Amino acid sequence: MAKLGSEKRPVVVRVQTHERAKEILALCNKHGLKVIVGIEPDKPENISDVERAITTPTTKRVKPKVGRNDPCPCGSGLKFKKCCLKKYEH
């Protein structure tokens, strides 16, 4: 699937005024996004695609779980329960 804001998958927004459309166009140009702006005064504004395209998703890295009888990740050669388990218990 193409990236949101690219030529193949432009950002689609709906605004109520021409002034707001100019603001959104300027913002998208600043970030290098391709955009389609619809001006519909009788419908609520929807700029969720712009917000999604501008904010970068953050990924959370999960540390692998170590079992009590697994080798300790510190590299001591001991089992986790004999080496670093007490450091992780709170």
MOSULWO-V291488 format. One record per backbone hydrogen bond with DSSP energy under -1.0 kcal/mol. CO is the residue of the C=O (numbers start at 0). NH is the residue of the N-H. Records with the same first field share a line. If there is no record, write none. Layout:
CO: NH / NH
//
This chain:
2: 5
4: 33
8: 4
10: 35
12: 37
13: 45
14: 39
16: 20
17: 21
18: 22
19: 23
20: 24
21: 25
22: 26
23: 27
24: 28
25: 29
26: 30
27: 32
33: 10
35: 12
37: 14
39: 42
45: 13
46: 50
47: 51
48: 52
49: 53
50: 54
66: 69
67: 80
69: 79
71: 74
77: 71
78: 82
79: 84
83: 87
84: 88
//
